[in-house]
Amino acid sequence: MSVLKRELARSAKGPVSSNEDWWYLCRDTATGNVFVVHEWAHTDVTKSGKSDVGSTHIELSNFLAETRPSAAQVELRRLIGSLVDGGPRP
């Protein structure tokens, strides 16, 4: 199985980028399934120094149904809209 990824958005917060998140639009080349992957790396720099690193697979319908729009959701909607408009815009 091969998965193609395109970055939708990223964010970094904290004094030394202790909280980083990335969102990718992905397609499984074997099945054709399209989905979003959210990856993160969060480190508590003020207390224990514990790290939380992970990723999650989000179905497109669930991602687009989120009630608080994120930068990644806005970008995905722009990409989808560009298909109707005739192509991506800068």
CNS distance restraints for C-alpha pairs under 8 A (distance, minus, plus):
assign (resid   1 and name CA) (resid  28 and name CA) 6.95 0.50 0.50
assign (resid   1 and name CA) (resid  29 and name CA) 6.89 0.50 0.50
assign (resid   1 and name CA) (resid  30 and name CA) 5.83 0.50 0.50
assign (resid   2 and name CA) (resid  28 and name CA) 5.94 0.50 0.50
assign (resid   2 and name CA) (resid  29 and name CA) 5.61 0.50 0.50
assign (resid   2 and name CA) (resid  30 and name CA) 6.82 0.50 0.50
assign (resid   3 and name CA) (resid  26 and name CA) 6.39 0.50 0.50
assign (resid   3 and name CA) (resid  27 and name CA) 5.49 0.50 0.50
assign (resid   3 and name CA) (resid  28 and name CA) 4.48 0.50 0.50
assign (resid   3 and name CA) (resid  29 and name CA) 5.93 0.50 0.50
assign (resid   4 and name CA) (resid  26 and name CA) 5.47 0.50 0.50
assign (resid   4 and name CA) (resid  27 and name CA) 5.26 0.50 0.50
assign (resid   4 and name CA) (resid  28 and name CA) 6.53 0.50 0.50
assign (resid   4 and name CA) (resid  29 and name CA) 7.11 0.50 0.50
assign (resid   5 and name CA) (resid  24 and name CA) 5.90 0.50 0.50
assign (resid   5 and name CA) (resid  25 and name CA) 5.69 0.50 0.50
assign (resid   5 and name CA) (resid  26 and name CA) 4.47 0.50 0.50
assign (resid   5 and name CA) (resid  27 and name CA) 6.74 0.50 0.50
assign (resid   6 and name CA) (resid  24 and name CA) 5.31 0.50 0.50
assign (resid   6 and name CA) (resid  25 and name CA) 5.20 0.50 0.50
assign (resid   6 and name CA) (resid  26 and name CA) 6.44 0.50 0.50
assign (resid   7 and name CA) (resid  22 and name CA) 7.35 0.50 0.50
assign (resid   7 and name CA) (resid  23 and name CA) 6.03 0.50 0.50
assign (resid   7 and name CA) (resid  24 and name CA) 4.34 0.50 0.50
assign (resid   7 and name CA) (resid  25 and name CA) 6.33 0.50 0.50
assign (resid   8 and name CA) (resid  22 and name CA) 7.73 0.50 0.50
assign (resid   8 and name CA) (resid  23 and name CA) 5.46 0.50 0.50
assign (resid   8 and name CA) (resid  24 and name CA) 5.15 0.50 0.50
assign (resid   8 and name CA) (resid  25 and name CA) 6.34 0.50 0.50
assign (resid   8 and name CA) (resid  71 and name CA) 7.96 0.50 0.50
assign (resid   8 and name CA) (resid  72 and name CA) 5.17 0.50 0.50
assign (resid   8 and name CA) (resid  75 and name CA) 6.07 0.50 0.50
assign (resid   8 and name CA) (resid  76 and name CA) 6.76 0.50 0.50
assign (resid   9 and name CA) (resid  22 and name CA) 5.92 0.50 0.50
assign (resid   9 and name CA) (resid  23 and name CA) 5.36 0.50 0.50
assign (resid   9 and name CA) (resid  24 and name CA) 7.21 0.50 0.50
assign (resid   9 and name CA) (resid  71 and name CA) 6.19 0.50 0.50
assign (resid   9 and name CA) (resid  72 and name CA) 4.86 0.50 0.50
assign (resid   9 and name CA) (resid  75 and name CA) 7.43 0.50 0.50
assign (resid  10 and name CA) (resid  20 and name CA) 7.34 0.50 0.50
assign (resid  10 and name CA) (resid  21 and name CA) 5.46 0.50 0.50
assign (resid  10 and name CA) (resid  22 and name CA) 4.32 0.50 0.50
assign (resid  10 and name CA) (resid  23 and name CA) 6.29 0.50 0.50
assign (resid  10 and name CA) (resid  72 and name CA) 7.74 0.50 0.50
assign (resid  11 and name CA) (resid  19 and name CA) 7.92 0.50 0.50
assign (resid  11 and name CA) (resid  20 and name CA) 5.60 0.50 0.50
assign (resid  11 and name CA) (resid  21 and name CA) 5.23 0.50 0.50
assign (resid  11 and name CA) (resid  22 and name CA) 6.61 0.50 0.50
assign (resid  12 and name CA) (resid  17 and name CA) 5.27 0.50 0.50
assign (resid  12 and name CA) (resid  18 and name CA) 7.31 0.50 0.50
assign (resid  12 and name CA) (resid  19 and name CA) 5.56 0.50 0.50
assign (resid  12 and name CA) (resid  20 and name CA) 4.34 0.50 0.50
assign (resid  12 and name CA) (resid  21 and name CA) 6.54 0.50 0.50
assign (resid  13 and name CA) (resid  17 and name CA) 5.17 0.50 0.50
assign (resid  13 and name CA) (resid  18 and name CA) 6.29 0.50 0.50
assign (resid  13 and name CA) (resid  19 and name CA) 5.06 0.50 0.50
assign (resid  13 and name CA) (resid  20 and name CA) 6.43 0.50 0.50
assign (resid  14 and name CA) (resid  18 and name CA) 5.17 0.50 0.50
assign (resid  14 and name CA) (resid  19 and name CA) 6.11 0.50 0.50
assign (resid  18 and name CA) (resid  41 and name CA) 7.55 0.50 0.50
assign (resid  18 and name CA) (resid  42 and name CA) 5.57 0.50 0.50
assign (resid  18 and name CA) (resid  43 and name CA) 5.06 0.50 0.50
assign (resid  18 and name CA) (resid  44 and name CA) 6.94 0.50 0.50
assign (resid  18 and name CA) (resid  45 and name CA) 6.81 0.50 0.50
assign (resid  19 and name CA) (resid  40 and name CA) 7.53 0.50 0.50
assign (resid  19 and name CA) (resid  41 and name CA) 6.00 0.50 0.50
assign (resid  19 and name CA) (resid  42 and name CA) 4.26 0.50 0.50
assign (resid  19 and name CA) (resid  43 and name CA) 6.26 0.50 0.50
assign (resid  20 and name CA) (resid  40 and name CA) 5.66 0.50 0.50
assign (resid  20 and name CA) (resid  41 and name CA) 5.29 0.50 0.50
assign (resid  20 and name CA) (resid  42 and name CA) 6.12 0.50 0.50
assign (resid  21 and name CA) (resid  38 and name CA) 7.12 0.50 0.50
assign (resid  21 and name CA) (resid  39 and name CA) 5.74 0.50 0.50
assign (resid  21 and name CA) (resid  40 and name CA) 4.34 0.50 0.50
assign (resid  21 and name CA) (resid  41 and name CA) 6.53 0.50 0.50
assign (resid  22 and name CA) (resid  38 and name CA) 5.75 0.50 0.50
assign (resid  22 and name CA) (resid  39 and name CA) 5.17 0.50 0.50
assign (resid  22 and name CA) (resid  40 and name CA) 6.28 0.50 0.50
assign (resid  23 and name CA) (resid  36 and name CA) 6.79 0.50 0.50
assign (resid  23 and name CA) (resid  37 and name CA) 5.66 0.50 0.50
assign (resid  23 and name CA) (resid  38 and name CA) 4.52 0.50 0.50
assign (resid  23 and name CA) (resid  39 and name CA) 6.38 0.50 0.50
assign (resid  23 and name CA) (resid  72 and name CA) 6.26 0.50 0.50
assign (resid  24 and name CA) (resid  36 and name CA) 5.51 0.50 0.50
assign (resid  24 and name CA) (resid  37 and name CA) 5.17 0.50 0.50
assign (resid  24 and name CA) (resid  38 and name CA) 6.54 0.50 0.50
assign (resid  25 and name CA) (resid  34 and name CA) 7.30 0.50 0.50
assign (resid  25 and name CA) (resid  35 and name CA) 6.03 0.50 0.50
assign (resid  25 and name CA) (resid  36 and name CA) 4.70 0.50 0.50
assign (resid  25 and name CA) (resid  37 and name CA) 6.62 0.50 0.50
assign (resid  25 and name CA) (resid  76 and name CA) 7.82 0.50 0.50
assign (resid  26 and name CA) (resid  34 and name CA) 5.59 0.50 0.50
assign (resid  26 and name CA) (resid  35 and name CA) 5.31 0.50 0.50
assign (resid  26 and name CA) (resid  36 and name CA) 5.75 0.50 0.50
assign (resid  26 and name CA) (resid  37 and name CA) 6.91 0.50 0.50
assign (resid  27 and name CA) (resid  32 and name CA) 6.09 0.50 0.50
assign (resid  27 and name CA) (resid  33 and name CA) 5.58 0.50 0.50
assign (resid  27 and name CA) (resid  34 and name CA) 4.39 0.50 0.50
assign (resid  27 and name CA) (resid  35 and name CA) 6.46 0.50 0.50
assign (resid  28 and name CA) (resid  32 and name CA) 5.26 0.50 0.50
assign (resid  28 and name CA) (resid  33 and name CA) 5.37 0.50 0.50
assign (resid  28 and name CA) (resid  34 and name CA) 6.57 0.50 0.50
assign (resid  29 and name CA) (resid  33 and name CA) 7.63 0.50 0.50
assign (resid  34 and name CA) (resid  59 and name CA) 7.72 0.50 0.50
assign (resid  34 and name CA) (resid  60 and name CA) 7.13 0.50 0.50
assign (resid  35 and name CA) (resid  57 and name CA) 6.95 0.50 0.50
assign (resid  35 and name CA) (resid  58 and name CA) 5.95 0.50 0.50
assign (resid  35 and name CA) (resid  59 and name CA) 5.05 0.50 0.50
assign (resid  35 and name CA) (resid  60 and name CA) 5.18 0.50 0.50
assign (resid  36 and name CA) (resid  57 and name CA) 5.99 0.50 0.50
assign (resid  36 and name CA) (resid  58 and name CA) 5.08 0.50 0.50
assign (resid  36 and name CA) (resid  59 and name CA) 6.40 0.50 0.50
assign (resid  36 and name CA) (resid  60 and name CA) 6.37 0.50 0.50
assign (resid  36 and name CA) (resid  63 and name CA) 7.31 0.50 0.50
assign (resid  37 and name CA) (resid  55 and name CA) 6.73 0.50 0.50
assign (resid  37 and name CA) (resid  56 and name CA) 5.63 0.50 0.50
assign (resid  37 and name CA) (resid  57 and name CA) 4.70 0.50 0.50
assign (resid  37 and name CA) (resid  58 and name CA) 6.02 0.50 0.50
assign (resid  38 and name CA) (resid  55 and name CA) 5.39 0.50 0.50
assign (resid  38 and name CA) (resid  56 and name CA) 5.34 0.50 0.50
assign (resid  38 and name CA) (resid  57 and name CA) 6.70 0.50 0.50
assign (resid  38 and name CA) (resid  58 and name CA) 7.60 0.50 0.50
assign (resid  39 and name CA) (resid  53 and name CA) 7.67 0.50 0.50
assign (resid  39 and name CA) (resid  54 and name CA) 5.72 0.50 0.50
assign (resid  39 and name CA) (resid  55 and name CA) 4.10 0.50 0.50
assign (resid  39 and name CA) (resid  56 and name CA) 6.58 0.50 0.50
assign (resid  40 and name CA) (resid  52 and name CA) 7.65 0.50 0.50
assign (resid  40 and name CA) (resid  53 and name CA) 5.53 0.50 0.50
assign (resid  40 and name CA) (resid  54 and name CA) 5.51 0.50 0.50
assign (resid  40 and name CA) (resid  55 and name CA) 6.22 0.50 0.50
assign (resid  41 and name CA) (resid  51 and name CA) 7.10 0.50 0.50
assign (resid  41 and name CA) (resid  52 and name CA) 5.79 0.50 0.50
assign (resid  41 and name CA) (resid  53 and name CA) 4.33 0.50 0.50
assign (resid  41 and name CA) (resid  54 and name CA) 6.73 0.50 0.50
assign (resid  42 and name CA) (resid  51 and name CA) 5.64 0.50 0.50
assign (resid  42 and name CA) (resid  52 and name CA) 5.07 0.50 0.50
assign (resid  42 and name CA) (resid  53 and name CA) 6.26 0.50 0.50
assign (resid  43 and name CA) (resid  49 and name CA) 6.07 0.50 0.50
assign (resid  43 and name CA) (resid  50 and name CA) 5.70 0.50 0.50
assign (resid  43 and name CA) (resid  51 and name CA) 4.31 0.50 0.50
assign (resid  43 and name CA) (resid  52 and name CA) 6.29 0.50 0.50
assign (resid  44 and name CA) (resid  48 and name CA) 6.41 0.50 0.50
assign (resid  44 and name CA) (resid  49 and name CA) 4.79 0.50 0.50
assign (resid  44 and name CA) (resid  50 and name CA) 5.52 0.50 0.50
assign (resid  44 and name CA) (resid  51 and name CA) 6.51 0.50 0.50
assign (resid  45 and name CA) (resid  49 and name CA) 5.13 0.50 0.50
assign (resid  45 and name CA) (resid  50 and name CA) 7.87 0.50 0.50
assign (resid  58 and name CA) (resid  62 and name CA) 6.64 0.50 0.50
assign (resid  58 and name CA) (resid  63 and name CA) 6.14 0.50 0.50
assign (resid  59 and name CA) (resid  63 and name CA) 6.21 0.50 0.50
assign (resid  60 and name CA) (resid  64 and name CA) 6.06 0.50 0.50
assign (resid  61 and name CA) (resid  65 and name CA) 6.05 0.50 0.50
assign (resid  62 and name CA) (resid  66 and name CA) 6.52 0.50 0.50
assign (resid  63 and name CA) (resid  73 and name CA) 7.21 0.50 0.50
assign (resid  64 and name CA) (resid  73 and name CA) 6.44 0.50 0.50
assign (resid  69 and name CA) (resid  73 and name CA) 5.85 0.50 0.50
assign (resid  69 and name CA) (resid  74 and name CA) 6.60 0.50 0.50
assign (resid  70 and name CA) (resid  74 and name CA) 6.25 0.50 0.50
assign (resid  71 and name CA) (resid  75 and name CA) 6.18 0.50 0.50
assign (resid  72 and name CA) (resid  76 and name CA) 6.17 0.50 0.50
assign (resid  73 and name CA) (resid  77 and name CA) 6.19 0.50 0.50
assign (resid  74 and name CA) (resid  78 and name CA) 6.22 0.50 0.50
assign (resid  75 and name CA) (resid  79 and name CA) 6.20 0.50 0.50
assign (resid  76 and name CA) (resid  80 and name CA) 6.19 0.50 0.50
assign (resid  77 and name CA) (resid  81 and name CA) 6.02 0.50 0.50
assign (resid  78 and name CA) (resid  82 and name CA) 6.10 0.50 0.50
assign (resid  79 and name CA) (resid  83 and name CA) 6.74 0.50 0.50
assign (resid  79 and name CA) (resid  88 and name CA) 6.77 0.50 0.50
assign (resid  80 and name CA) (resid  84 and name CA) 7.14 0.50 0.50
assign (resid  81 and name CA) (resid  85 and name CA) 6.17 0.50 0.50
assign (resid  82 and name CA) (resid  86 and name CA) 5.96 0.50 0.50
assign (resid  82 and name CA) (resid  87 and name CA) 4.87 0.50 0.50
assign (resid  82 and name CA) (resid  88 and name CA) 4.96 0.50 0.50
assign (resid  82 and name CA) (resid  89 and name CA) 7.14 0.50 0.50
assign (resid  83 and name CA) (resid  87 and name CA) 5.50 0.50 0.50
assign (resid  83 and name CA) (resid  88 and name CA) 7.28 0.50 0.50
